[in-house]
Amino acid sequence: MNRELGATIRMAAHDAYSAGYCKRILFLADREYAFPVKRRGKGKIM
């Protein structure tokens, strides 16, 4: 959906299963970005 509309979608989740559907995941530590994880293929990250 975001590619078709050219929009960015932000989702906050504490659930790794839900986050696994995202193209890119940013982990936070002490209210700052700790490290990013990017999807390498078409499959889920998890």
C-alpha positions in Angstrom: 0.0 0.0 0.0 2.7 2.5 0.9 4.5 2.0 -2.4 1.3 2.5 -4.4 0.5 5.7 -2.6 4.0 6.9 -2.1 3.4 7.3 1.6 5.3 6.3 4.7 3.5 4.1 7.3 4.8 4.1 10.9 3.7 1.3 13.2 4.7 1.0 16.9 4.6 -2.6 18.1 5.9 -4.7 20.9 5.1 -7.8 19.0 7.9 -9.3 16.8 5.4 -11.2 14.7 3.6 -8.0 13.6 6.8 -6.2 13.0 8.0 -9.1 10.8 5.6 -7.8 8.1 7.5 -4.5 7.8 10.1 -3.7 5.2 12.3 -2.0 7.8 12.4 -2.3 11.6 14.0 0.3 13.9 14.7 -0.7 17.4 14.6 1.9 20.2 16.7 2.0 23.3 16.4 4.8 25.9 14.2 6.8 23.4 16.8 6.7 20.7 17.4 4.5 17.6 19.5 1.6 18.6 19.8 -0.2 15.3 17.8 -0.9 12.1 16.9 -4.2 10.5 16.1 -4.4 6.8 14.3 -7.2 4.9 16.6 -9.1 2.5 13.9 -10.9 0.4 10.2 -11.2 -0.1 9.8 -13.5 2.9 9.1 -12.3 6.5 12.1 -11.3 8.7 11.1 -13.7 11.5 
